[in-house]
Amino acid sequence: MVTRVGPRSVGGGVPRSATVLELLFDVVYVFALARLAGRIADDLTIVRHTLLSEAGQTLLFFVAMWMIWSINALTTSIYDPRSPTIQIALVVTMFGTLVLAVSLPQAFGARGVIFAVTYVLLQVLRPLHLALALRRGPGWKSPARMLCWHTVSAVFWLTGAANDDVTRGVLWTIAVGIEVLGLAMAWVVPGFGSNRPRYNIVYEHLAERYNQFFMIALAEVVLETGAAVSFPGLSVGRTTVLVAAFLTVVAYWRIYFYHRSSERAEHPSGSGPAMRLTDRSNFSLLLIVGGVICSAVGFGQVVREPDYPIDWALVVVIFGGPALFLVGRAFLERELQPARRSLALYLGLLALGAVAPITLLFPPMAAAVGVAVVLVGVALFDELHRQSSRAGNPPL
């Protein structure tokens, strides 16, 4: 039996902070992110003529997993996450995400059908479940529009699972592209309207969900580097990389939470500007989390492959991760802050681009230290030019 649930009003009715079940939902993504990090690490050790295709597969899975998490975060910021309807959806999605994470290593092989069918069921059943729960009111149209988009993408997911690797990659890329486009366009359906003017999103709740996911990604840097160091044990080189990883995590935290103006931007939890910022923040956090995961893999690989010369692909991952993070963080507040407030981030990008080629001349440890120095420098520069010392949620 489907329990009815209504959109949360702007004034209240749903806790502004995340529920325990939402925290448990994020815990499952620790394992999922670890599987994704493992795929990136494997990409760095394969023969070079397949590197781009393998990296493309990993990127596809990352965006697909991100779509599941992002849509669920939006859902629990629109509807009461304590209602039985939403709790059922979260529990089912948790289990499905676990299956997806287990299938990731061989999703382009023997487990492709399992991955595709599980993904389609999650993306189709969620809006169908909500549409049935809201069937007696006008609110059913919002999940129904989302269902239309996911039904179209499901055709490509299932067809791709029945084909070989090359065709599968093309069809799955189209499927993910359809879903990303749907999210960007607020699931607009010709003749059936768009979800954008009908969303009632609470800024505080969504911001906390994003912050939690960001912290989970940071934990992956600690886990990946710590695990790589713990087996052979501490040495001068490995200790240096461990310290560099720790400083990078602290810098990420500082830049993410403290890089904003002294004026706290207040936004309504309804339509209009708040909705546009929510659209932007979805893709901004995609870059931010992707960058952090690349850093986790990069530091772990430096510990495992400490000998000179450093692999150029590893340099791309180590420096590309922080670059993605800085771009995503600058993009997150672009509509709210003047460009001058992101000066530290832009200078950081220039510094990463300047230091990266130099590290090719030194052992891999130099790349880890170089990234840490640049990010700590960005955090310190940002602190010196801040007008407030208060931490807070980045503007969404």
C-alpha positions as CSV (number, residue, x, y, z in Angstrom):
1,M,0.0,0.0,0.0
2,V,1.3,3.4,-1.0
3,T,1.3,6.0,1.8
4,R,0.3,9.5,0.7
5,V,2.8,12.2,1.1
6,G,2.6,15.9,0.3
7,P,5.2,18.5,-0.6
8,R,6.7,20.2,2.4
9,S,5.5,23.8,2.9
10,V,8.1,26.6,3.0
11,G,7.1,27.4,6.6
12,G,7.9,24.1,8.2
13,G,6.6,20.5,8.6
14,V,10.0,18.8,7.9
15,P,13.2,19.0,9.9
16,R,15.7,21.4,8.4
17,S,18.5,19.0,9.3
18,A,19.0,15.6,7.7
19,T,17.4,12.5,9.3
20,V,19.2,9.5,10.6
21,L,18.0,7.4,7.6
22,E,19.5,10.0,5.2
23,L,22.8,9.6,7.0
24,L,22.6,5.8,6.6
25,F,21.8,6.4,3.0
26,D,25.0,8.3,2.6
27,V,27.0,5.6,4.4
28,V,26.2,3.2,1.6
29,Y,27.8,5.7,-0.8
30,V,31.1,5.4,1.1
31,F,31.3,1.9,-0.4
32,A,30.1,3.1,-3.8
33,L,32.7,5.9,-3.9
34,A,35.4,3.4,-2.8
35,R,34.4,1.2,-5.8
36,L,34.6,4.2,-8.1
37,A,38.0,5.1,-6.7
38,G,39.1,1.5,-7.3
39,R,38.1,1.8,-10.9
40,I,40.2,5.0,-11.3
41,A,43.2,3.3,-9.7
42,D,42.8,0.4,-12.1
43,D,42.6,2.8,-15.1
44,L,46.1,4.1,-14.1
45,T,47.6,0.6,-14.3
46,I,46.3,-0.6,-17.7
47,V,47.9,-0.4,-21.1
48,R,47.8,3.1,-22.6
49,H,45.8,2.4,-25.7
50,T,42.7,1.5,-23.5
51,L,43.2,4.3,-20.9
52,L,40.8,6.8,-22.4
53,S,38.0,4.2,-22.9
54,E,38.4,2.9,-19.4
55,A,38.5,6.4,-17.9
56,G,35.3,7.2,-19.9
57,Q,33.6,4.2,-18.4
58,T,34.5,5.3,-14.9
59,L,33.2,8.8,-15.6
60,L,30.0,7.4,-16.9
61,F,29.5,5.3,-13.7
62,F,30.3,8.3,-11.6
63,V,27.7,10.5,-13.2
64,A,25.1,7.7,-13.1
65,M,25.7,7.1,-9.3
66,W,25.7,10.9,-8.8
67,M,22.3,11.1,-10.5
68,I,20.8,8.7,-8.0
69,W,22.2,10.5,-5.0
70,S,21.3,14.0,-6.3
71,I,17.7,13.1,-7.1
72,N,17.2,11.5,-3.7
73,A,18.7,14.6,-2.0
74,L,16.3,16.8,-3.9
75,T,13.4,14.5,-3.1
76,T,14.1,14.6,0.7
77,S,14.4,18.4,0.5
78,I,10.9,18.6,-1.2
79,Y,9.0,15.9,0.7
80,D,9.1,15.0,4.4
81,P,11.9,12.4,4.8
82,R,10.2,11.1,7.9
83,S,7.1,10.0,6.0
84,P,6.7,6.2,5.3
85,T,6.6,6.9,1.5
86,I,10.0,8.6,1.4
87,Q,11.5,6.2,3.9
88,I,10.5,3.2,1.7
89,A,12.0,5.0,-1.3
90,L,15.3,5.6,0.6
91,V,15.6,2.0,1.9
92,V,14.9,0.5,-1.6
93,T,17.4,2.9,-3.1
94,M,20.0,2.1,-0.5
95,F,19.8,-1.6,-1.3
96,G,19.9,-0.9,-5.1
97,T,22.9,1.4,-4.7
98,L,24.7,-1.5,-2.8
99,V,24.0,-3.8,-5.8
100,L,25.2,-1.2,-8.2
101,A,28.4,-0.7,-6.2
102,V,29.1,-4.5,-6.2
103,S,28.5,-4.6,-9.9
104,L,30.7,-1.7,-10.8
105,P,34.0,-3.6,-11.4
106,Q,32.4,-5.8,-14.1
107,A,29.6,-3.5,-15.3
108,F,31.1,-3.6,-18.8
109,G,31.5,-7.3,-18.5
110,A,29.5,-10.1,-17.0
111,R,27.5,-7.9,-14.6
112,G,26.3,-5.4,-17.2
113,V,22.8,-6.7,-17.1
114,I,22.6,-6.6,-13.3
115,F,23.9,-3.1,-13.3
116,A,21.5,-1.8,-16.0
117,V,18.4,-3.5,-14.7
118,T,19.1,-2.3,-11.1
119,Y,19.7,1.2,-12.2
120,V,16.6,1.4,-14.3
121,L,14.4,0.0,-11.5
122,L,15.7,2.6,-9.1
123,Q,15.2,5.5,-11.5
124,V,11.8,4.4,-12.7
125,L,10.2,3.1,-9.5
126,R,11.1,6.1,-7.4
127,P,9.0,8.6,-9.5
128,L,6.3,6.0,-10.0
129,H,6.1,5.4,-6.3
130,L,5.8,9.2,-5.6
131,A,3.2,9.7,-8.4
132,L,1.0,7.0,-7.0
133,A,1.4,8.5,-3.5
134,L,0.4,11.9,-4.8
135,R,-2.3,10.7,-7.2
136,R,-5.2,12.5,-5.4
137,G,-3.6,15.9,-5.7
138,P,-1.9,18.1,-8.3
139,G,1.5,17.1,-7.0
140,W,1.6,13.8,-8.9
141,K,2.6,15.7,-12.1
142,S,6.1,16.5,-10.8
143,P,7.3,12.8,-10.4
144,A,5.3,11.9,-13.5
145,R,7.4,14.2,-15.6
146,M,10.6,12.7,-14.1
147,L,9.2,9.3,-14.9
148,C,8.8,10.2,-18.6
149,W,12.5,11.1,-18.9
150,H,13.7,8.0,-17.0
151,T,11.5,5.7,-19.1
152,V,13.2,7.1,-22.2
153,S,16.7,6.6,-20.8
154,A,15.7,3.1,-19.6
155,V,15.4,2.0,-23.2
156,F,19.1,2.9,-23.8
157,W,20.2,1.4,-20.5
158,L,18.6,-2.0,-21.2
159,T,19.5,-2.1,-24.9
160,G,23.1,-1.3,-24.0
161,A,23.2,-4.1,-21.5
162,A,22.3,-6.5,-24.3
163,N,25.2,-5.4,-26.6
164,D,29.0,-5.6,-26.6
165,D,31.3,-3.2,-24.8
166,V,31.6,-0.5,-27.6
167,T,27.8,-0.4,-28.3
168,R,27.1,-0.6,-24.6
169,G,29.3,2.4,-23.9
170,V,27.6,4.5,-26.6
171,L,24.1,3.6,-25.5
172,W,24.8,4.1,-21.8
173,T,26.4,7.4,-22.5
174,I,23.2,8.5,-24.3
175,A,21.1,7.3,-21.4
176,V,23.1,9.2,-18.8
177,G,23.1,12.3,-21.1
178,I,19.3,12.1,-21.3
179,E,19.0,12.1,-17.5
180,V,21.5,14.9,-17.0
181,L,19.6,17.0,-19.6
182,G,16.3,16.2,-17.8
183,L,17.7,17.3,-14.5
184,A,19.1,20.5,-16.0
185,M,15.8,21.3,-17.7
186,A,13.7,20.5,-14.6
187,W,12.2,17.4,-16.3
188,V,10.2,19.5,-18.8
189,V,7.7,17.5,-20.9
190,P,6.2,19.1,-24.0
191,G,2.5,19.9,-23.2
192,F,2.9,18.7,-19.7
193,G,4.9,21.5,-18.2
194,S,8.1,21.7,-16.1
195,N,8.9,21.0,-12.5
196,R,10.8,24.2,-12.0
197,P,8.0,26.5,-10.8
198,R,6.5,23.8,-8.7
199,Y,9.5,22.9,-6.5
200,N,9.4,23.8,-2.8
201,I,13.0,23.1,-1.8
202,V,14.3,24.0,1.6
203,Y,17.8,25.6,1.3
204,E,19.0,24.5,4.8
205,H,18.1,20.8,4.3
206,L,19.6,20.5,0.8
207,A,22.7,22.4,1.8
208,E,23.2,20.0,4.7
209,R,22.8,17.0,2.5
210,Y,25.4,18.4,0.1
211,N,27.8,19.1,3.0
212,Q,27.4,15.5,4.3
213,F,28.2,14.1,0.9
214,F,31.2,16.3,0.5
215,M,32.5,15.1,3.9
216,I,32.0,11.5,2.8
217,A,34.2,12.2,-0.2
218,L,36.9,13.8,2.0
219,A,36.8,10.6,4.1
220,E,37.7,8.7,1.0
221,V,41.0,10.6,0.7
222,V,41.9,9.6,4.3
223,L,40.8,6.0,3.7
224,E,42.6,5.5,0.4
225,T,45.9,7.1,1.6
226,G,45.8,5.5,5.0
227,A,45.2,2.0,3.6
228,A,48.0,2.4,1.1
229,V,50.4,3.5,3.8
230,S,49.4,1.0,6.5
231,F,50.4,-2.2,4.8
232,P,54.1,-1.4,4.0
233,G,54.3,0.9,7.0
234,L,55.7,4.3,7.6
235,S,58.8,5.6,5.9
236,V,60.1,9.1,5.2
237,G,58.5,9.1,1.8
238,R,55.2,7.5,2.8
239,T,55.0,9.8,5.8
240,T,55.5,12.8,3.6
241,V,52.7,11.7,1.3
242,L,50.4,11.0,4.3
243,V,51.1,14.5,5.7
244,A,50.4,16.0,2.2
245,A,47.1,14.1,2.0
246,F,46.1,15.3,5.4
247,L,46.9,18.9,4.6
248,T,45.0,18.6,1.3
249,V,41.9,17.3,3.2
250,V,42.1,20.2,5.6
251,A,42.5,22.7,2.8
252,Y,39.5,21.2,0.9
253,W,37.4,21.6,4.1
254,R,38.5,25.1,4.7
255,I,38.0,26.3,1.1
256,Y,34.6,24.5,0.7
257,F,33.1,25.8,4.0
258,Y,34.8,29.2,4.4
259,H,35.1,30.5,0.9
260,R,32.2,33.0,0.8
261,S,31.5,36.6,1.6
262,S,30.7,38.0,5.0
263,E,27.1,38.6,3.9
264,R,25.1,35.4,4.3
265,A,23.0,35.0,1.2
266,E,19.4,34.2,2.2
267,H,17.3,32.5,-0.4
268,P,13.6,31.5,-0.4
269,S,13.0,27.8,-0.4
270,G,10.6,28.0,-3.3
271,S,10.9,28.8,-7.0
272,G,12.7,31.5,-8.9
273,P,16.3,32.3,-7.9
274,A,16.5,29.5,-5.4
275,M,15.6,27.0,-8.0
276,R,18.2,28.3,-10.5
277,L,20.8,28.0,-7.8
278,T,19.8,24.5,-7.0
279,D,20.2,23.5,-10.7
280,R,23.7,25.0,-10.6
281,S,24.7,23.5,-7.3
282,N,23.9,20.0,-8.6
283,F,26.5,20.1,-11.2
284,S,28.9,22.1,-9.1
285,L,29.0,19.5,-6.4
286,L,29.5,16.9,-9.1
287,L,32.8,18.6,-10.0
288,I,33.7,19.1,-6.4
289,V,33.2,15.5,-5.3
290,G,34.8,14.2,-8.5
291,G,37.9,16.2,-7.8
292,V,38.1,15.0,-4.3
293,I,37.8,11.3,-5.4
294,C,40.7,11.9,-7.9
295,S,42.8,13.3,-5.1
296,A,42.1,10.1,-3.0
297,V,43.2,7.9,-5.9
298,G,46.2,10.1,-6.7
299,F,47.6,10.0,-3.1
300,G,47.1,6.3,-2.9
301,Q,48.9,5.6,-6.1
302,V,51.8,7.8,-5.1
303,V,52.3,5.6,-2.1
304,R,52.0,2.4,-4.1
305,E,54.2,3.7,-7.0
306,P,56.9,5.9,-5.3
307,D,59.7,5.4,-7.8
308,Y,60.8,7.9,-10.5
309,P,59.7,8.6,-13.2
310,I,56.1,9.5,-12.4
311,D,53.5,8.4,-14.8
312,W,52.0,11.4,-16.8
313,A,48.5,9.9,-16.3
314,L,49.1,10.0,-12.5
315,V,50.1,13.7,-12.7
316,V,46.8,14.4,-14.6
317,V,44.8,12.7,-11.8
318,I,46.7,14.3,-8.9
319,F,46.5,17.8,-10.3
320,G,43.2,17.4,-12.2
321,G,41.4,16.5,-9.0
322,P,42.1,19.8,-7.2
323,A,41.5,21.7,-10.4
324,L,38.0,20.2,-10.7
325,F,37.4,21.0,-7.0
326,L,38.4,24.7,-7.5
327,V,36.3,25.1,-10.7
328,G,33.3,23.5,-9.0
329,R,33.6,25.7,-5.9
330,A,33.9,28.8,-8.0
331,F,31.0,27.8,-10.2
332,L,28.8,27.1,-7.1
333,E,28.7,30.7,-6.1
334,R,29.0,32.4,-9.4
335,E,25.5,33.9,-9.5
336,L,25.8,35.2,-5.9
337,Q,29.3,36.5,-5.6
338,P,31.3,38.9,-7.8
339,A,34.2,37.4,-9.6
340,R,36.7,39.1,-7.3
341,R,35.6,36.9,-4.4
342,S,36.8,33.8,-6.3
343,L,40.3,35.3,-6.9
344,A,41.9,32.8,-4.6
345,L,40.4,29.9,-6.5
346,Y,41.5,31.2,-9.9
347,L,45.0,31.8,-8.7
348,G,45.0,28.3,-7.4
349,L,44.1,27.0,-10.8
350,L,47.0,28.9,-12.4
351,A,49.4,27.6,-9.7
352,L,48.3,24.0,-10.3
353,G,48.8,24.4,-14.1
354,A,52.3,25.8,-13.4
355,V,53.5,23.2,-10.9
356,A,52.1,20.1,-12.6
357,P,54.6,19.9,-15.5
358,I,57.5,20.5,-13.2
359,T,56.7,17.5,-11.1
360,L,57.3,15.2,-14.1
361,L,61.0,15.8,-13.4
362,F,60.8,14.5,-9.8
363,P,59.7,11.4,-8.0
364,P,55.9,11.0,-7.5
365,M,56.1,12.3,-3.9
366,A,56.8,15.8,-5.3
367,A,53.4,15.9,-7.0
368,A,51.7,15.1,-3.8
369,V,53.6,17.8,-1.9
370,G,53.0,20.3,-4.8
371,V,49.2,19.8,-4.6
372,A,49.2,20.2,-0.9
373,V,51.3,23.4,-1.0
374,V,49.0,24.9,-3.7
375,L,45.8,24.1,-1.9
376,V,47.1,25.3,1.5
377,G,48.2,28.4,-0.2
378,V,44.7,28.9,-1.7
379,A,43.2,28.5,1.8
380,L,45.6,30.9,3.4
381,F,45.2,33.5,0.7
382,D,41.4,33.2,0.9
383,E,41.6,33.6,4.7
384,L,43.7,36.8,4.4
385,H,41.1,38.3,2.0
386,R,38.0,37.3,3.9
387,Q,35.6,39.7,5.6
388,S,34.3,37.1,8.0
389,S,35.7,34.2,10.0
390,R,32.4,32.3,10.3
391,A,31.9,29.0,8.7
392,G,28.7,28.0,7.0
393,N,26.9,26.3,4.2
394,P,28.1,27.3,0.7
395,P,25.3,29.2,-1.1
396,L,23.1,26.9,-3.1
